[in-house]
């Protein structure tokens, strides 16, 4: 269980885990999950990936005006395996790509995200000229319009909405403002090797990402890892099977 502190000082991950069934020992490969803006490890909790041990990259409190490249370098300290596998959701997809540029990953999977700066939706760029995230009490704003966010993120089930609302409440507003600015200013043009982009056909946050995605999930919303976890688990297992580390 991940601690409730919003920004732990460090996260330790062992290189391997051994699951013992009688006399049979099976080594599970670590897979590093990077959650989205305003989200945490809980959005991945329903995924079932046999043979893999989830390691959740924990957000650190950003330094004022810290670049996304420098922040990625700090997060990379939580990765303890060679040739890691990254799975990044939304803003976590951007971070996974930035982390991948600093190491030699076996595979990078981004879900409901963008892979280059050109794929950031135009409405995000409004924040560049009208930086309301710097002047509005953003956490309170998110709480007030959580019903609209449920629609935006493609959630309708009561349990899903309740979980998402709690995740928003637990989000650090300083981190949220910093992350929005990093999305707005992301200029990436470098695609790491072994990159796979999975996107929902009905994603309202990144509405046109399916045009460039490697795998498109029909009618999938932005948080399909949560409300279509079984289907996403199967897609992830199929994608992981194409990793050079498995050949």
PyMOL commands that set and color helices and strands:
alter all, ss='L'
color gray80, all
select helices_A, chain A and resi 41-44+68-78+91-100+117-119+122-129+132-134+138-144+146-152+158-170+173-184+209-211+224-227+229-240+244-246
alter helices_A, ss='H'
color red, helices_A
select strands_A, chain A and resi 17-21+24-34+52-56+85-89+107-111+195-200+215-217
alter strands_A, ss='S'
color yellow, strands_A
deselect
rebuild
show_as cartoon
